[in-house]
Every structure is written in C-alpha cells, then in structure tokens.
Amino acid sequence: MKVLIIGSGAREHAMALAVSASHHAETVFVAPGNGGTALMGGKVCNVPLKVSDLEGLLHFVEKNGVDLTVVGPEHPLELGIVDLFRAAGKKIVGPSKDAARLESSKAFAKEFMQRHEIPTASYHHFTDISAADAYIEKAASSGSFPLVIKASGLCAGKGVFIAMDRPEALAATSDLFEERIFGDAADEVIIEEFL
C-alpha cells in the first residue's frame, strides 16, 4: 500500500513513523515533510509539494498510484482537499470542507454549539474594531474581565488573547483588526467570557 501523509509538523512525523512500521505500507510519502521525515529513509520519502497545492497533491496521488491519503494540518481541510479527492474517487482521511468549518471558523463553531445546545462560553462576534471596542468598553464599565479574544480563523494555535483588563483587550483588538497579525484569520473576531 502506498500512503501519502500531508503536512510538515511533528504530528505528520509521528504518523509517518507509525505507518512505515506497518507491513502493509510499501511507501510512505510525506508532503512536504520535514527534516525528521527526510532522515527516516527506508519506506519514507518527502515530496516537495505545499499543503495548499490541492491540485498538485491530487496529481501526485494519481501519478504515483497512492492508495490512501491522510491529512494532518487544518489548512488543506479548510480549502476542501477531502471533497476534491473524494470527487476524484481517491481514498482520503479527513473531514469535508463543511465539517472542517468547526475547526477553521470559531464563529461557525460557536453558532453550531448554541444551535445544538452544546455548552460553551457566552460570546459575541465582530467584524470591525469599533463594535468590538464598544463591547470592551461596556465590559470594562460592568467589571466583566478577564475576557477571551480570538481570531475566528486558523492561526496555528496562536490566535487567542486572555485580556485581564481594558487596555489588554483594546490592544488585542488592535493587533487583530488593525495590525492584522493573523491576516484574514481575524476578519471576524470572537470575544467571550473567561471560564
């Protein structure tokens, strides 16, 4: 069996190690892989393709007779790699683009949890700094700190601020909306209660 693992982190390194230990695995491709997977040798080899190059990854799978693809990082899931591969009749492990929204959009996930009565912190979402800052001012006057401020999109686990007071909260919204430290991932921002 030929397996393609998509990603370049420690998670993908661990998956490549585990899959290569199977007697069922003939070849384990890792795209793009990392220094650790490059040193594995044997059944494991890196493939110089970006995780966002969905068409290139599909072409590689078709050209090389890959039997199964496993997706590690969230970004290609958000882009719809599973939908693309399934439409082409390829076996792939991962959620569809719609299902991946639970991970790729905190705003969508919060709305989903509310709609299905799944316990979650109370929140508000914002698409501009003036509305977010007005909410922060209201929270400051009512003593509602700390607050948790999050970019709604994917930020590699870095898009969360715990603001202990008004200045920290305003600095967080400035970083997200004005400084754009997480780019498009902060087009929408969640402000929620600290649990």
Rosetta constraint file for C-alpha pairs under 8 A:
AtomPair CA 1 CA 24 HARMONIC 5.83 0.50
AtomPair CA 1 CA 25 HARMONIC 4.87 0.50
AtomPair CA 1 CA 26 HARMONIC 5.12 0.50
AtomPair CA 1 CA 27 HARMONIC 6.86 0.50
AtomPair CA 1 CA 66 HARMONIC 7.53 0.50
AtomPair CA 1 CA 67 HARMONIC 6.04 0.50
AtomPair CA 1 CA 68 HARMONIC 7.87 0.50
AtomPair CA 2 CA 25 HARMONIC 6.14 0.50
AtomPair CA 2 CA 26 HARMONIC 5.57 0.50
AtomPair CA 2 CA 27 HARMONIC 4.83 0.50
AtomPair CA 2 CA 28 HARMONIC 6.04 0.50
AtomPair CA 2 CA 29 HARMONIC 7.70 0.50
AtomPair CA 2 CA 65 HARMONIC 7.13 0.50
AtomPair CA 2 CA 66 HARMONIC 4.82 0.50
AtomPair CA 2 CA 67 HARMONIC 5.28 0.50
AtomPair CA 2 CA 68 HARMONIC 6.72 0.50
AtomPair CA 3 CA 25 HARMONIC 7.12 0.50
AtomPair CA 3 CA 27 HARMONIC 6.30 0.50
AtomPair CA 3 CA 28 HARMONIC 4.91 0.50
AtomPair CA 3 CA 29 HARMONIC 6.12 0.50
AtomPair CA 3 CA 66 HARMONIC 5.72 0.50
AtomPair CA 3 CA 67 HARMONIC 5.96 0.50
AtomPair CA 3 CA 68 HARMONIC 4.95 0.50
AtomPair CA 3 CA 69 HARMONIC 5.73 0.50
AtomPair CA 3 CA 70 HARMONIC 7.60 0.50
AtomPair CA 4 CA 28 HARMONIC 5.88 0.50
AtomPair CA 4 CA 29 HARMONIC 4.63 0.50
AtomPair CA 4 CA 30 HARMONIC 5.75 0.50
AtomPair CA 4 CA 31 HARMONIC 7.30 0.50
AtomPair CA 4 CA 61 HARMONIC 7.63 0.50
AtomPair CA 4 CA 66 HARMONIC 6.64 0.50
AtomPair CA 4 CA 68 HARMONIC 6.34 0.50
AtomPair CA 4 CA 69 HARMONIC 4.61 0.50
AtomPair CA 4 CA 70 HARMONIC 6.24 0.50
AtomPair CA 5 CA 12 HARMONIC 6.70 0.50
AtomPair CA 5 CA 15 HARMONIC 7.61 0.50
AtomPair CA 5 CA 16 HARMONIC 7.02 0.50
AtomPair CA 5 CA 28 HARMONIC 7.27 0.50
AtomPair CA 5 CA 29 HARMONIC 6.12 0.50
AtomPair CA 5 CA 30 HARMONIC 4.75 0.50
AtomPair CA 5 CA 31 HARMONIC 6.36 0.50
AtomPair CA 5 CA 69 HARMONIC 5.82 0.50
AtomPair CA 5 CA 70 HARMONIC 4.83 0.50
AtomPair CA 5 CA 71 HARMONIC 6.00 0.50
AtomPair CA 5 CA 72 HARMONIC 7.15 0.50
AtomPair CA 6 CA 12 HARMONIC 7.19 0.50
AtomPair CA 6 CA 30 HARMONIC 5.79 0.50
AtomPair CA 6 CA 31 HARMONIC 4.90 0.50
AtomPair CA 6 CA 32 HARMONIC 6.90 0.50
AtomPair CA 6 CA 33 HARMONIC 7.58 0.50
AtomPair CA 6 CA 51 HARMONIC 6.39 0.50
AtomPair CA 6 CA 69 HARMONIC 7.41 0.50
AtomPair CA 6 CA 70 HARMONIC 6.22 0.50
AtomPair CA 6 CA 71 HARMONIC 4.88 0.50
AtomPair CA 6 CA 72 HARMONIC 5.77 0.50
AtomPair CA 6 CA 73 HARMONIC 7.40 0.50
AtomPair CA 7 CA 12 HARMONIC 5.76 0.50
AtomPair CA 7 CA 30 HARMONIC 6.90 0.50
AtomPair CA 7 CA 31 HARMONIC 5.75 0.50
AtomPair CA 7 CA 32 HARMONIC 6.04 0.50
AtomPair CA 7 CA 33 HARMONIC 5.99 0.50
AtomPair CA 7 CA 51 HARMONIC 6.26 0.50
AtomPair CA 7 CA 71 HARMONIC 6.93 0.50
AtomPair CA 7 CA 72 HARMONIC 5.48 0.50
AtomPair CA 7 CA 73 HARMONIC 5.86 0.50
AtomPair CA 8 CA 12 HARMONIC 6.09 0.50
AtomPair CA 8 CA 13 HARMONIC 7.39 0.50
AtomPair CA 8 CA 30 HARMONIC 7.75 0.50
AtomPair CA 8 CA 31 HARMONIC 7.00 0.50
AtomPair CA 8 CA 32 HARMONIC 5.78 0.50
AtomPair CA 8 CA 33 HARMONIC 4.33 0.50
AtomPair CA 8 CA 34 HARMONIC 5.23 0.50
AtomPair CA 9 CA 13 HARMONIC 6.38 0.50
AtomPair CA 9 CA 33 HARMONIC 7.34 0.50
AtomPair CA 9 CA 34 HARMONIC 6.92 0.50
AtomPair CA 10 CA 14 HARMONIC 6.16 0.50
AtomPair CA 11 CA 15 HARMONIC 6.25 0.50
AtomPair CA 11 CA 72 HARMONIC 6.98 0.50
AtomPair CA 12 CA 16 HARMONIC 6.05 0.50
AtomPair CA 12 CA 30 HARMONIC 7.69 0.50
AtomPair CA 12 CA 33 HARMONIC 7.38 0.50
AtomPair CA 12 CA 72 HARMONIC 6.15 0.50
AtomPair CA 13 CA 17 HARMONIC 6.24 0.50
AtomPair CA 13 CA 33 HARMONIC 7.42 0.50
AtomPair CA 13 CA 34 HARMONIC 7.60 0.50
AtomPair CA 13 CA 36 HARMONIC 6.71 0.50
AtomPair CA 13 CA 37 HARMONIC 5.79 0.50
AtomPair CA 14 CA 18 HARMONIC 6.20 0.50
AtomPair CA 15 CA 19 HARMONIC 5.98 0.50
AtomPair CA 16 CA 20 HARMONIC 5.86 0.50
AtomPair CA 16 CA 28 HARMONIC 6.62 0.50
AtomPair CA 16 CA 30 HARMONIC 7.29 0.50
AtomPair CA 16 CA 37 HARMONIC 7.31 0.50
AtomPair CA 16 CA 44 HARMONIC 7.05 0.50
AtomPair CA 17 CA 21 HARMONIC 6.41 0.50
AtomPair CA 18 CA 22 HARMONIC 7.08 0.50
AtomPair CA 19 CA 25 HARMONIC 6.57 0.50
AtomPair CA 19 CA 28 HARMONIC 7.27 0.50
AtomPair CA 20 CA 25 HARMONIC 5.87 0.50
AtomPair CA 20 CA 26 HARMONIC 7.90 0.50
AtomPair CA 20 CA 27 HARMONIC 7.44 0.50
AtomPair CA 20 CA 28 HARMONIC 6.32 0.50
AtomPair CA 20 CA 43 HARMONIC 6.22 0.50
AtomPair CA 20 CA 44 HARMONIC 6.81 0.50
AtomPair CA 21 CA 25 HARMONIC 7.56 0.50
AtomPair CA 25 CA 43 HARMONIC 7.77 0.50
AtomPair CA 26 CA 43 HARMONIC 6.47 0.50
AtomPair CA 27 CA 43 HARMONIC 4.74 0.50
AtomPair CA 27 CA 44 HARMONIC 6.18 0.50
AtomPair CA 27 CA 45 HARMONIC 7.89 0.50
AtomPair CA 28 CA 43 HARMONIC 5.69 0.50
AtomPair CA 28 CA 44 HARMONIC 4.67 0.50
AtomPair CA 28 CA 45 HARMONIC 6.45 0.50
AtomPair CA 29 CA 44 HARMONIC 5.84 0.50
AtomPair CA 29 CA 45 HARMONIC 5.12 0.50
AtomPair CA 29 CA 46 HARMONIC 5.72 0.50
AtomPair CA 29 CA 47 HARMONIC 6.42 0.50
AtomPair CA 30 CA 37 HARMONIC 7.45 0.50
AtomPair CA 30 CA 44 HARMONIC 7.32 0.50
AtomPair CA 30 CA 45 HARMONIC 6.21 0.50
AtomPair CA 30 CA 46 HARMONIC 4.72 0.50
AtomPair CA 30 CA 47 HARMONIC 5.80 0.50
AtomPair CA 31 CA 46 HARMONIC 5.81 0.50
AtomPair CA 31 CA 47 HARMONIC 4.69 0.50
AtomPair CA 31 CA 48 HARMONIC 6.10 0.50
AtomPair CA 31 CA 49 HARMONIC 5.49 0.50
AtomPair CA 31 CA 50 HARMONIC 6.83 0.50
AtomPair CA 31 CA 51 HARMONIC 6.90 0.50
AtomPair CA 32 CA 46 HARMONIC 5.84 0.50
AtomPair CA 32 CA 47 HARMONIC 5.17 0.50
AtomPair CA 32 CA 48 HARMONIC 4.98 0.50
AtomPair CA 32 CA 49 HARMONIC 5.23 0.50
AtomPair CA 32 CA 50 HARMONIC 6.02 0.50
AtomPair CA 32 CA 51 HARMONIC 7.07 0.50
AtomPair CA 33 CA 37 HARMONIC 5.85 0.50
AtomPair CA 33 CA 38 HARMONIC 7.03 0.50
AtomPair CA 33 CA 46 HARMONIC 5.20 0.50
AtomPair CA 33 CA 47 HARMONIC 6.94 0.50
AtomPair CA 33 CA 48 HARMONIC 7.92 0.50
AtomPair CA 34 CA 38 HARMONIC 6.13 0.50
AtomPair CA 34 CA 46 HARMONIC 7.49 0.50
AtomPair CA 35 CA 39 HARMONIC 6.37 0.50
AtomPair CA 36 CA 40 HARMONIC 6.57 0.50
AtomPair CA 37 CA 41 HARMONIC 7.64 0.50
AtomPair CA 37 CA 44 HARMONIC 6.90 0.50
AtomPair CA 37 CA 45 HARMONIC 6.96 0.50
AtomPair CA 37 CA 46 HARMONIC 6.75 0.50
AtomPair CA 38 CA 44 HARMONIC 7.61 0.50
AtomPair CA 38 CA 45 HARMONIC 6.22 0.50
AtomPair CA 38 CA 46 HARMONIC 5.93 0.50
AtomPair CA 40 CA 44 HARMONIC 6.11 0.50
AtomPair CA 40 CA 45 HARMONIC 7.68 0.50
AtomPair CA 41 CA 45 HARMONIC 6.44 0.50
AtomPair CA 49 CA 53 HARMONIC 6.77 0.50
AtomPair CA 49 CA 56 HARMONIC 7.09 0.50
AtomPair CA 49 CA 57 HARMONIC 6.90 0.50
AtomPair CA 51 CA 57 HARMONIC 7.85 0.50
AtomPair CA 51 CA 75 HARMONIC 7.51 0.50
AtomPair CA 51 CA 76 HARMONIC 5.98 0.50
AtomPair CA 52 CA 75 HARMONIC 7.07 0.50
AtomPair CA 52 CA 76 HARMONIC 5.56 0.50
AtomPair CA 52 CA 79 HARMONIC 7.51 0.50
AtomPair CA 53 CA 57 HARMONIC 6.16 0.50
AtomPair CA 54 CA 58 HARMONIC 6.17 0.50
AtomPair CA 54 CA 76 HARMONIC 7.32 0.50
AtomPair CA 54 CA 81 HARMONIC 6.00 0.50
AtomPair CA 54 CA 84 HARMONIC 7.87 0.50
AtomPair CA 55 CA 59 HARMONIC 6.08 0.50
AtomPair CA 56 CA 60 HARMONIC 6.15 0.50
AtomPair CA 57 CA 61 HARMONIC 6.27 0.50
AtomPair CA 58 CA 62 HARMONIC 6.24 0.50
AtomPair CA 58 CA 85 HARMONIC 6.67 0.50
AtomPair CA 59 CA 63 HARMONIC 5.97 0.50
AtomPair CA 60 CA 64 HARMONIC 5.92 0.50
AtomPair CA 61 CA 65 HARMONIC 5.82 0.50
AtomPair CA 61 CA 66 HARMONIC 4.89 0.50
AtomPair CA 61 CA 67 HARMONIC 7.91 0.50
AtomPair CA 62 CA 66 HARMONIC 6.74 0.50
AtomPair CA 67 CA 90 HARMONIC 7.54 0.50
AtomPair CA 67 CA 91 HARMONIC 6.63 0.50
AtomPair CA 68 CA 90 HARMONIC 7.36 0.50
AtomPair CA 68 CA 91 HARMONIC 5.07 0.50
AtomPair CA 68 CA 92 HARMONIC 5.61 0.50
AtomPair CA 68 CA 93 HARMONIC 7.70 0.50
AtomPair CA 69 CA 91 HARMONIC 6.32 0.50
AtomPair CA 69 CA 92 HARMONIC 4.51 0.50
AtomPair CA 69 CA 93 HARMONIC 6.24 0.50
AtomPair CA 70 CA 92 HARMONIC 5.75 0.50
AtomPair CA 70 CA 93 HARMONIC 4.86 0.50
AtomPair CA 70 CA 94 HARMONIC 6.90 0.50
AtomPair CA 71 CA 76 HARMONIC 7.67 0.50
AtomPair CA 71 CA 77 HARMONIC 7.51 0.50
AtomPair CA 71 CA 92 HARMONIC 7.58 0.50
AtomPair CA 71 CA 93 HARMONIC 6.33 0.50
AtomPair CA 71 CA 94 HARMONIC 6.07 0.50
AtomPair CA 73 CA 77 HARMONIC 7.35 0.50
AtomPair CA 74 CA 78 HARMONIC 6.16 0.50
AtomPair CA 74 CA 100 HARMONIC 7.73 0.50
AtomPair CA 74 CA 103 HARMONIC 7.50 0.50
AtomPair CA 74 CA 104 HARMONIC 7.13 0.50
AtomPair CA 74 CA 154 HARMONIC 7.73 0.50
AtomPair CA 75 CA 79 HARMONIC 6.32 0.50
AtomPair CA 75 CA 104 HARMONIC 7.89 0.50
AtomPair CA 75 CA 154 HARMONIC 7.55 0.50
AtomPair CA 76 CA 80 HARMONIC 6.33 0.50
AtomPair CA 76 CA 81 HARMONIC 5.61 0.50
AtomPair CA 77 CA 81 HARMONIC 5.54 0.50
AtomPair CA 77 CA 82 HARMONIC 6.57 0.50
AtomPair CA 77 CA 94 HARMONIC 7.21 0.50
AtomPair CA 77 CA 95 HARMONIC 6.86 0.50
AtomPair CA 77 CA 96 HARMONIC 6.92 0.50
AtomPair CA 77 CA 97 HARMONIC 5.88 0.50
AtomPair CA 77 CA 100 HARMONIC 6.09 0.50
AtomPair CA 78 CA 97 HARMONIC 5.49 0.50
AtomPair CA 78 CA 100 HARMONIC 5.84 0.50
AtomPair CA 78 CA 101 HARMONIC 6.77 0.50
AtomPair CA 78 CA 104 HARMONIC 6.16 0.50
AtomPair CA 79 CA 97 HARMONIC 6.61 0.50
AtomPair CA 80 CA 84 HARMONIC 6.37 0.50
AtomPair CA 80 CA 96 HARMONIC 6.44 0.50
AtomPair CA 80 CA 97 HARMONIC 4.53 0.50
AtomPair CA 81 CA 85 HARMONIC 6.14 0.50
AtomPair CA 81 CA 96 HARMONIC 7.74 0.50
AtomPair CA 81 CA 97 HARMONIC 7.48 0.50
AtomPair CA 82 CA 86 HARMONIC 6.01 0.50
AtomPair CA 82 CA 92 HARMONIC 6.39 0.50
AtomPair CA 82 CA 93 HARMONIC 7.50 0.50
AtomPair CA 82 CA 94 HARMONIC 6.31 0.50
AtomPair CA 82 CA 95 HARMONIC 6.55 0.50
AtomPair CA 82 CA 96 HARMONIC 5.38 0.50
AtomPair CA 82 CA 97 HARMONIC 7.02 0.50
AtomPair CA 83 CA 87 HARMONIC 6.06 0.50
AtomPair CA 83 CA 96 HARMONIC 5.69 0.50
AtomPair CA 83 CA 97 HARMONIC 6.68 0.50
AtomPair CA 84 CA 88 HARMONIC 6.41 0.50
AtomPair CA 85 CA 89 HARMONIC 6.33 0.50
AtomPair CA 85 CA 90 HARMONIC 5.09 0.50
AtomPair CA 85 CA 91 HARMONIC 7.06 0.50
AtomPair CA 85 CA 92 HARMONIC 6.79 0.50
AtomPair CA 86 CA 90 HARMONIC 5.30 0.50
AtomPair CA 86 CA 91 HARMONIC 6.63 0.50
AtomPair CA 86 CA 92 HARMONIC 7.20 0.50
AtomPair CA 95 CA 99 HARMONIC 5.60 0.50
AtomPair CA 95 CA 100 HARMONIC 5.69 0.50
AtomPair CA 96 CA 100 HARMONIC 5.99 0.50
AtomPair CA 97 CA 101 HARMONIC 6.58 0.50
AtomPair CA 100 CA 104 HARMONIC 6.10 0.50
AtomPair CA 101 CA 105 HARMONIC 5.32 0.50
AtomPair CA 101 CA 108 HARMONIC 6.68 0.50
AtomPair CA 101 CA 109 HARMONIC 7.17 0.50
AtomPair CA 102 CA 106 HARMONIC 6.89 0.50
AtomPair CA 102 CA 108 HARMONIC 6.36 0.50
AtomPair CA 102 CA 109 HARMONIC 4.72 0.50
AtomPair CA 103 CA 109 HARMONIC 7.16 0.50
AtomPair CA 103 CA 154 HARMONIC 7.73 0.50
AtomPair CA 104 CA 152 HARMONIC 7.60 0.50
AtomPair CA 104 CA 153 HARMONIC 5.39 0.50
AtomPair CA 104 CA 154 HARMONIC 5.39 0.50
AtomPair CA 105 CA 109 HARMONIC 6.23 0.50
AtomPair CA 105 CA 152 HARMONIC 5.18 0.50
AtomPair CA 105 CA 153 HARMONIC 4.90 0.50
AtomPair CA 105 CA 154 HARMONIC 7.15 0.50
AtomPair CA 106 CA 110 HARMONIC 6.03 0.50
AtomPair CA 106 CA 151 HARMONIC 7.68 0.50
AtomPair CA 106 CA 152 HARMONIC 4.54 0.50
AtomPair CA 106 CA 153 HARMONIC 6.44 0.50
AtomPair CA 106 CA 190 HARMONIC 7.40 0.50
AtomPair CA 107 CA 111 HARMONIC 6.23 0.50
AtomPair CA 107 CA 125 HARMONIC 6.77 0.50
AtomPair CA 107 CA 152 HARMONIC 5.68 0.50
AtomPair CA 107 CA 188 HARMONIC 7.58 0.50
AtomPair CA 107 CA 189 HARMONIC 7.77 0.50
AtomPair CA 107 CA 190 HARMONIC 6.67 0.50
AtomPair CA 108 CA 112 HARMONIC 6.03 0.50
AtomPair CA 109 CA 113 HARMONIC 6.13 0.50
AtomPair CA 110 CA 114 HARMONIC 6.24 0.50
AtomPair CA 110 CA 120 HARMONIC 7.41 0.50
AtomPair CA 110 CA 123 HARMONIC 7.98 0.50
AtomPair CA 111 CA 115 HARMONIC 6.04 0.50
AtomPair CA 112 CA 116 HARMONIC 6.16 0.50
AtomPair CA 113 CA 117 HARMONIC 5.84 0.50
AtomPair CA 113 CA 118 HARMONIC 4.69 0.50
AtomPair CA 113 CA 119 HARMONIC 6.91 0.50
AtomPair CA 113 CA 120 HARMONIC 6.87 0.50
AtomPair CA 114 CA 118 HARMONIC 6.07 0.50
AtomPair CA 114 CA 119 HARMONIC 7.47 0.50
AtomPair CA 114 CA 120 HARMONIC 7.54 0.50
AtomPair CA 121 CA 192 HARMONIC 6.26 0.50
AtomPair CA 121 CA 193 HARMONIC 5.82 0.50
AtomPair CA 121 CA 194 HARMONIC 7.42 0.50
AtomPair CA 121 CA 195 HARMONIC 6.89 0.50
AtomPair CA 122 CA 192 HARMONIC 5.64 0.50
AtomPair CA 122 CA 193 HARMONIC 5.81 0.50
AtomPair CA 123 CA 190 HARMONIC 6.67 0.50
AtomPair CA 123 CA 191 HARMONIC 5.55 0.50
AtomPair CA 123 CA 192 HARMONIC 3.98 0.50
AtomPair CA 123 CA 193 HARMONIC 6.41 0.50
AtomPair CA 124 CA 190 HARMONIC 5.85 0.50
AtomPair CA 124 CA 191 HARMONIC 5.44 0.50
AtomPair CA 124 CA 192 HARMONIC 6.35 0.50
AtomPair CA 125 CA 132 HARMONIC 7.97 0.50
AtomPair CA 125 CA 188 HARMONIC 6.81 0.50
AtomPair CA 125 CA 189 HARMONIC 5.56 0.50
AtomPair CA 125 CA 190 HARMONIC 4.43 0.50
AtomPair CA 125 CA 191 HARMONIC 6.23 0.50
AtomPair CA 126 CA 131 HARMONIC 6.60 0.50
AtomPair CA 126 CA 132 HARMONIC 5.84 0.50
AtomPair CA 126 CA 188 HARMONIC 5.61 0.50
AtomPair CA 126 CA 189 HARMONIC 5.20 0.50
AtomPair CA 126 CA 190 HARMONIC 6.43 0.50
AtomPair CA 127 CA 131 HARMONIC 7.83 0.50
AtomPair CA 127 CA 132 HARMONIC 7.93 0.50
AtomPair CA 127 CA 187 HARMONIC 6.02 0.50
AtomPair CA 127 CA 188 HARMONIC 4.66 0.50
AtomPair CA 127 CA 189 HARMONIC 6.39 0.50
AtomPair CA 128 CA 132 HARMONIC 6.51 0.50
AtomPair CA 128 CA 177 HARMONIC 6.92 0.50
AtomPair CA 128 CA 187 HARMONIC 7.95 0.50
AtomPair CA 128 CA 188 HARMONIC 7.63 0.50
AtomPair CA 129 CA 133 HARMONIC 5.85 0.50
AtomPair CA 129 CA 173 HARMONIC 6.40 0.50
AtomPair CA 129 CA 174 HARMONIC 7.25 0.50
AtomPair CA 129 CA 177 HARMONIC 5.98 0.50
AtomPair CA 129 CA 178 HARMONIC 7.83 0.50
AtomPair CA 130 CA 134 HARMONIC 6.08 0.50
AtomPair CA 131 CA 135 HARMONIC 6.28 0.50
AtomPair CA 132 CA 136 HARMONIC 6.32 0.50
AtomPair CA 132 CA 173 HARMONIC 7.17 0.50
AtomPair CA 132 CA 191 HARMONIC 7.91 0.50
AtomPair CA 133 CA 137 HARMONIC 6.17 0.50
AtomPair CA 133 CA 170 HARMONIC 6.41 0.50
AtomPair CA 133 CA 173 HARMONIC 7.26 0.50
AtomPair CA 134 CA 138 HARMONIC 6.31 0.50
AtomPair CA 135 CA 139 HARMONIC 6.18 0.50
AtomPair CA 136 CA 140 HARMONIC 6.06 0.50
AtomPair CA 136 CA 166 HARMONIC 6.71 0.50
AtomPair CA 136 CA 169 HARMONIC 6.87 0.50
AtomPair CA 136 CA 170 HARMONIC 7.28 0.50
AtomPair CA 137 CA 141 HARMONIC 6.30 0.50
AtomPair CA 137 CA 166 HARMONIC 7.18 0.50
AtomPair CA 138 CA 142 HARMONIC 6.37 0.50
AtomPair CA 139 CA 143 HARMONIC 5.98 0.50
AtomPair CA 139 CA 144 HARMONIC 4.95 0.50
AtomPair CA 139 CA 145 HARMONIC 6.96 0.50
AtomPair CA 140 CA 144 HARMONIC 6.20 0.50
AtomPair CA 140 CA 145 HARMONIC 6.99 0.50
AtomPair CA 140 CA 165 HARMONIC 7.35 0.50
AtomPair CA 140 CA 166 HARMONIC 5.94 0.50
AtomPair CA 144 CA 193 HARMONIC 7.92 0.50
AtomPair CA 145 CA 163 HARMONIC 7.30 0.50
AtomPair CA 145 CA 164 HARMONIC 5.79 0.50
AtomPair CA 145 CA 165 HARMONIC 5.91 0.50
AtomPair CA 145 CA 166 HARMONIC 7.94 0.50
AtomPair CA 145 CA 193 HARMONIC 7.93 0.50
AtomPair CA 145 CA 194 HARMONIC 7.64 0.50
AtomPair CA 146 CA 162 HARMONIC 6.68 0.50
AtomPair CA 146 CA 163 HARMONIC 5.42 0.50
AtomPair CA 146 CA 164 HARMONIC 4.31 0.50
AtomPair CA 146 CA 165 HARMONIC 6.22 0.50
AtomPair CA 146 CA 193 HARMONIC 7.30 0.50
AtomPair CA 146 CA 194 HARMONIC 5.87 0.50
AtomPair CA 147 CA 162 HARMONIC 5.88 0.50
AtomPair CA 147 CA 163 HARMONIC 5.26 0.50
AtomPair CA 147 CA 164 HARMONIC 6.65 0.50
AtomPair CA 147 CA 165 HARMONIC 7.91 0.50
AtomPair CA 147 CA 169 HARMONIC 7.37 0.50
AtomPair CA 147 CA 191 HARMONIC 6.73 0.50
AtomPair CA 147 CA 192 HARMONIC 5.97 0.50
AtomPair CA 147 CA 193 HARMONIC 5.26 0.50
AtomPair CA 147 CA 194 HARMONIC 5.24 0.50
AtomPair CA 148 CA 160 HARMONIC 6.98 0.50
AtomPair CA 148 CA 161 HARMONIC 5.78 0.50
AtomPair CA 148 CA 162 HARMONIC 4.64 0.50
AtomPair CA 148 CA 163 HARMONIC 6.20 0.50
AtomPair CA 148 CA 190 HARMONIC 7.97 0.50
AtomPair CA 148 CA 191 HARMONIC 5.66 0.50
AtomPair CA 148 CA 192 HARMONIC 5.20 0.50
AtomPair CA 148 CA 193 HARMONIC 6.10 0.50
AtomPair CA 148 CA 194 HARMONIC 5.67 0.50
AtomPair CA 149 CA 160 HARMONIC 5.79 0.50
AtomPair CA 149 CA 161 HARMONIC 5.08 0.50
AtomPair CA 149 CA 162 HARMONIC 6.35 0.50
AtomPair CA 149 CA 163 HARMONIC 7.23 0.50
AtomPair CA 149 CA 169 HARMONIC 7.40 0.50
AtomPair CA 149 CA 172 HARMONIC 7.10 0.50
AtomPair CA 149 CA 173 HARMONIC 7.71 0.50
AtomPair CA 149 CA 189 HARMONIC 7.07 0.50
AtomPair CA 149 CA 190 HARMONIC 5.74 0.50
AtomPair CA 149 CA 191 HARMONIC 4.54 0.50
AtomPair CA 149 CA 192 HARMONIC 6.52 0.50
AtomPair CA 150 CA 159 HARMONIC 5.60 0.50
AtomPair CA 150 CA 160 HARMONIC 4.49 0.50
AtomPair CA 150 CA 161 HARMONIC 6.30 0.50
AtomPair CA 150 CA 189 HARMONIC 5.64 0.50
AtomPair CA 150 CA 190 HARMONIC 5.08 0.50
AtomPair CA 150 CA 191 HARMONIC 6.44 0.50
AtomPair CA 151 CA 155 HARMONIC 7.54 0.50
AtomPair CA 151 CA 159 HARMONIC 5.33 0.50
AtomPair CA 151 CA 160 HARMONIC 6.72 0.50
AtomPair CA 151 CA 176 HARMONIC 6.95 0.50
AtomPair CA 151 CA 182 HARMONIC 7.59 0.50
AtomPair CA 151 CA 185 HARMONIC 5.92 0.50
AtomPair CA 151 CA 186 HARMONIC 4.51 0.50
AtomPair CA 151 CA 187 HARMONIC 7.58 0.50
AtomPair CA 151 CA 188 HARMONIC 6.36 0.50
AtomPair CA 151 CA 189 HARMONIC 4.69 0.50
AtomPair CA 151 CA 190 HARMONIC 6.37 0.50
AtomPair CA 152 CA 185 HARMONIC 6.08 0.50
AtomPair CA 152 CA 186 HARMONIC 5.98 0.50
AtomPair CA 152 CA 187 HARMONIC 7.49 0.50
AtomPair CA 152 CA 188 HARMONIC 5.44 0.50
AtomPair CA 152 CA 189 HARMONIC 5.26 0.50
AtomPair CA 152 CA 190 HARMONIC 6.21 0.50
AtomPair CA 153 CA 184 HARMONIC 7.45 0.50
AtomPair CA 153 CA 185 HARMONIC 3.96 0.50
AtomPair CA 153 CA 186 HARMONIC 6.28 0.50
AtomPair CA 153 CA 187 HARMONIC 7.89 0.50
AtomPair CA 153 CA 188 HARMONIC 7.56 0.50
AtomPair CA 154 CA 159 HARMONIC 7.60 0.50
AtomPair CA 154 CA 185 HARMONIC 5.74 0.50
AtomPair CA 155 CA 159 HARMONIC 5.17 0.50
AtomPair CA 155 CA 182 HARMONIC 6.37 0.50
AtomPair CA 155 CA 185 HARMONIC 6.64 0.50
AtomPair CA 159 CA 182 HARMONIC 7.17 0.50
AtomPair CA 161 CA 172 HARMONIC 6.59 0.50
AtomPair CA 162 CA 169 HARMONIC 7.89 0.50
AtomPair CA 162 CA 194 HARMONIC 7.83 0.50
AtomPair CA 163 CA 168 HARMONIC 4.99 0.50
AtomPair CA 163 CA 169 HARMONIC 4.91 0.50
AtomPair CA 163 CA 172 HARMONIC 7.62 0.50
AtomPair CA 164 CA 168 HARMONIC 6.45 0.50
AtomPair CA 164 CA 169 HARMONIC 7.42 0.50
AtomPair CA 165 CA 169 HARMONIC 6.28 0.50
AtomPair CA 166 CA 170 HARMONIC 6.12 0.50
AtomPair CA 167 CA 171 HARMONIC 6.06 0.50
AtomPair CA 168 CA 172 HARMONIC 6.18 0.50
AtomPair CA 169 CA 173 HARMONIC 6.42 0.50
AtomPair CA 170 CA 174 HARMONIC 6.16 0.50
AtomPair CA 171 CA 175 HARMONIC 6.11 0.50
AtomPair CA 172 CA 176 HARMONIC 6.20 0.50
AtomPair CA 173 CA 177 HARMONIC 5.77 0.50
AtomPair CA 173 CA 178 HARMONIC 7.62 0.50
AtomPair CA 174 CA 178 HARMONIC 5.02 0.50
AtomPair CA 174 CA 179 HARMONIC 6.23 0.50
AtomPair CA 175 CA 179 HARMONIC 4.71 0.50
AtomPair CA 175 CA 180 HARMONIC 6.04 0.50
AtomPair CA 175 CA 181 HARMONIC 5.94 0.50
AtomPair CA 176 CA 180 HARMONIC 4.96 0.50
AtomPair CA 176 CA 181 HARMONIC 5.86 0.50
AtomPair CA 176 CA 182 HARMONIC 6.60 0.50
AtomPair CA 176 CA 183 HARMONIC 7.87 0.50
AtomPair CA 176 CA 186 HARMONIC 5.65 0.50
AtomPair CA 176 CA 189 HARMONIC 7.81 0.50
AtomPair CA 177 CA 186 HARMONIC 6.50 0.50
AtomPair CA 177 CA 187 HARMONIC 7.17 0.50
AtomPair CA 180 CA 184 HARMONIC 7.54 0.50
AtomPair CA 180 CA 186 HARMONIC 6.96 0.50
AtomPair CA 182 CA 186 HARMONIC 6.00 0.50
AtomPair CA 183 CA 187 HARMONIC 7.62 0.50
